[in-house]
């Protein structure tokens, strides 16, 4: 028995999920959790592996353009009225967390959804992974983050979106630091 064998949804099963857009050659593991699929667009040649959670909220918008790979155990959490976009040839290694919404933890507000709206402060925004960008294993990205074209965030990195990153560069760590320039694809 091969415990590592994935089981992908069939074309018929994918169509029943009522995605906003569904391309061709799409592989989504049966163990992926995706509420509100009507807010998710999927291009061609996209693969989403097991145990990932992809949540667009009631009116958020998640877009997977062509040639995007989402490895196992990722969390992609989009805020209402915002979007998370994976441009062509971008992706996530295993265990990444993209938070399009979080709360203010500085002590001036209460935290968690059991409190009244006026007692908490939400931090919300878009997340965009540009063409040829990738996040290494266990990387976390917060709202209002743009990963430039060709840029890599190494494993276990934290990007808060507060500092602008350079194109075709490699960053790593917590705090995030510039590592070196990355070769451009020809």
CORPEUR-V332431 format. One record per run of one state. SS is the DSSP state (hx for helix, st for strand, lp for the rest). FROM is the first residue (numbers start at 0). LEN is the number of residues. If there is no record, write none. Layout:
BEGIN
ss = (SS SS)
from = (FROM FROM)
len = (LEN LEN)
END
This chain:
BEGIN
ss = (lp st lp hx lp st lp st lp st lp hx st lp st lp st lp st lp st lp st lp st lp st lp st lp st lp hx lp st lp st lp st lp st lp st lp st lp st lp st lp st lp)
from = (0 7 8 10 16 20 22 26 29 32 33 36 39 42 46 48 52 55 60 64 68 70 74 77 82 86 90 92 96 99 100 103 116 119 121 124 126 129 133 135 139 141 144 147 151 153 157 159 168 172 176 181)
len = (7 1 2 6 4 2 4 3 3 1 3 3 3 4 2 4 3 5 4 4 2 4 3 5 4 4 2 4 3 1 3 13 3 2 3 2 3 4 2 4 2 3 3 4 2 4 2 9 4 4 5 5)
END
